[in-house]
């Protein structure tokens, strides 16, 4: 009996890549694209960030902020404070019970010095 000449299609013929590393490369690329870099505004590098409420005891509160996860971080916080005319940010972002910090997301902007 003679075999028919049908070949079993490879995975790539069904729309799937043959190399599993390809999938990992695509996932890695997508993760890299999802990270957002926030540029510092001129003058915002002078903004002080503190987690100690005693540092802002004699300062004037100017406003609060709650950043999205996409732009969380010190650059965004400093830009926000500078935009409000503040020179100090009290970081109120909660930490885990293990003390590991999450990205800087919430805070209060103060004016402590003579701007």
N, C-alpha and C positions, 0 to 999 in steps of 0.2 A: 504494500500500500504506500502510495506516495503522499508526502506532506504537501499541504497547500502553501503557497508562498506568502502567507500573511504574516507580517511582522507585528509584534506587539508594540504599540506606540509608546514612545518614551514620555516621561512626565512633561517635558517641554512642549510636546504636541497637544497636550490637554490644557495648556495655558499656565502651567506651573513651572517654575525654574528648576533645573536639575541640581543646582548647587545651593545647599541650605545656607551657605555663607552670604549668598545674594540677599536673602530675606533679612539677615542680621544687618547687612550694610544699609538696606533701605530703612529699617527701623532706626538705626543709628543716625542716619541722615535726617529723618523726620524729627528725632529728638533734638538734634542740633539746631534745626530751623525754629523749633518752638521756643528756644531761649532768646530772650530779648535783652539787648544791651541798651542801657539808658545813658545818654551822654550827660556830662555835668554842665550845668549852666554857668556862665561866667559869674564869679563871686560866690558860688555855692560851696566851694571847697573850704571856705572860712567858717561854715556852719558847724557848730559843736554838737555831737550826739552823746547823750548820757542816759544811763538807766538809774541814776541816783537823783531822787526828788529833791534832796538838799541843794543840788546845784542850781535849781530853778526857783528856790524859795522866795527870792526877792525880785523876781522877774515878772513881766507882764505877759499873760497868756494871749496869744493871737488867734489860735484856732487848732482844731484837731484834724487828723487825716487818717484814712483807712485805705491803703493801697491794694489794688488787685494783685493776685499772685503773679501775674505776668510782668508787672513792673516793680514788684517788691524789692527793696534793697536800699542801701545807704545813699546811693546817687539820687534816686527818686525822692527820698525823704529830704535830702539837702536842697534839691531843686524846689520842692514844695515850700520848705521853710523860707528860702530866699525869696520866693514869689510873694509870700505873705509879709515880708519885711522882717523876718525873725533871724536870730543868730544862734539859737540853741534849740535842739529837739530833745524832748524827753521820750525815750523809747518805751512804749507801753505794750509791746508785742509779748504775748504770753510765751513762756517756755514750758517744755515738757517736765514731767515730774523727775526726769533723769537729768535735767539741767541742760539738755541740748537745745540750742537756739534754732528757731525757725527763721526764715527770711524776714527781715525788718519790714513790718506791714503797718503797724499802728503807732501813733504818737501824738504829742501835743507840741505845738510850735510856740516858742517864747522869744521875747526880746529882752535880753539881759544887759547888753551894753549900749552905748550911744551910737546908734547907726544913723 
